[in-house]
Amino acid sequence: MMSMSELRQAACDPRPLPTVLAAARPAVAAILDRALDGRELSFEDGLALLGTTGSDLTALIRVADRVRS
């Protein structure tokens, strides 16, 4: 589990979003691409994102920030 400091770092990652997405596993990146396209995610998509860690979690945080903006 990431600490609050690590979560803040992920949210403020200066790399361009496409670079962050490229570092995520392909299955996670595909789900996040659908979210960026404004498409509704399925229950299964949510379950897949629930257990993200590392680069996948960084991508999730960045995409969530972009979608909510």
Secondary structure by P-SEA (a helix, b strand, c coil): cccaaaaaaaaaccccaaaaaaaccaaaaaaaaaaaacccccaaaaaaaccccaaaaaaaaaaaaaaac
